[in-house]
Amino acid sequence: MSEYYPDKWVVIKITGKDTPSIYKVFACWFGGYLDGDSWKLNSGITSATLDQNAYAFDGSSGSVYYCGIHKYGTNMYGQGILNNLIDKVEKNGGQVVIMPENTNWLELDYA
């Protein structure tokens, strides 16, 4: 099981042309002097819990993303990657929606 602690994050809802919707964490990290910014898209959220000041999103691959409640959003690098992802999905007949920050993550149906 892998654990991730992103600097910034959003939840996206991906709907394919012929597939059911899936929610995923799009996570971003700020780079340092020797390395650049980075991003990761989880395998698909299966459940969410609130642990103090962070949401814990369990992924279908067994990974857990611990996302700070005040860190919703992306960095500039991540937003560019996300925009490209949205364009590619839409060109293939699907849709990507960036979920609103005020979404109740504990009550979404991730099934």
C-alpha positions in Angstrom: 0.0 0.0 0.0 1.4 3.4 -1.0 0.6 6.6 0.8 0.7 10.0 -0.8 0.6 13.5 0.8 0.0 16.0 -2.0 0.8 19.8 -1.7 -2.3 20.5 -3.8 -5.2 18.3 -4.9 -8.6 18.2 -6.6 -11.1 15.5 -7.2 -12.2 15.0 -10.8 -15.1 13.0 -12.1 -14.4 11.2 -15.4 -17.2 10.0 -17.6 -16.4 8.0 -20.7 -18.5 7.7 -23.8 -19.5 4.1 -22.9 -18.3 3.8 -19.3 -19.7 4.7 -15.9 -18.3 7.7 -14.1 -15.3 7.4 -11.8 -13.9 9.8 -9.2 -10.1 10.3 -9.0 -7.7 12.4 -7.0 -5.5 14.6 -9.1 -2.5 15.4 -6.9 0.3 17.9 -7.3 3.6 18.5 -5.6 5.8 21.5 -5.7 9.4 20.8 -6.8 12.5 22.0 -5.2 15.9 23.3 -6.4 16.9 20.0 -8.1 13.6 18.7 -9.2 10.5 20.1 -10.9 6.8 20.0 -9.9 5.1 16.7 -10.2 1.6 15.2 -10.4 -0.2 11.9 -10.0 -3.7 10.6 -10.8 -5.0 7.9 -8.5 -6.5 4.7 -9.6 -10.1 5.7 -8.6 -11.5 6.6 -5.3 -13.3 3.7 -3.4 -14.0 5.6 -0.1 -13.2 8.7 1.8 -12.7 9.5 5.5 -11.8 12.6 7.4 -8.8 12.3 9.7 -8.2 15.6 11.6 -7.3 18.2 8.9 -7.0 15.8 5.9 -9.3 13.6 3.9 -8.0 10.1 3.3 -9.0 8.8 -0.1 -8.7 5.1 -0.6 -7.8 4.1 -4.1 -8.8 0.9 -6.0 -5.1 -0.1 -6.2 -4.8 0.0 -2.4 -3.1 3.4 -2.2 -4.2 6.2 0.1 -4.1 9.9 -0.6 -4.0 12.1 2.5 -5.3 15.5 1.2 -5.2 18.5 3.5 -8.6 20.2 3.7 -7.1 23.7 3.0 -5.0 22.5 0.1 -7.7 22.1 -2.6 -6.6 23.3 -6.0 -3.7 22.8 -8.4 -0.4 24.5 -9.0 0.3 26.0 -12.5 2.1 22.9 -13.7 -0.7 20.6 -12.5 -3.3 22.8 -14.1 -1.6 22.6 -17.4 -1.5 18.8 -17.2 -5.1 18.7 -16.1 -6.2 20.9 -19.0 -4.5 18.5 -21.4 -6.2 15.5 -19.8 -9.6 17.2 -20.1 -9.0 18.0 -23.8 -8.0 14.4 -24.6 -11.0 12.9 -22.8 -13.4 15.3 -24.5 -11.9 14.6 -27.9 -12.7 10.9 -27.3 -16.3 11.7 -26.4 -15.9 11.7 -22.6 -16.1 14.4 -19.9 -14.0 15.5 -17.0 -15.5 17.7 -14.3 -13.4 19.2 -11.5 -15.5 18.8 -8.5 -16.3 21.9 -6.4 -14.2 22.4 -3.3 -17.3 22.4 -1.0 -18.3 18.9 -2.1 -19.0 16.6 0.8 -16.4 13.9 0.0 -17.8 11.7 2.8 -21.2 11.4 1.2 -20.3 10.8 -2.5 -21.2 7.5 -4.0 -17.8 6.2 -5.3 -19.2 2.8 -6.4 
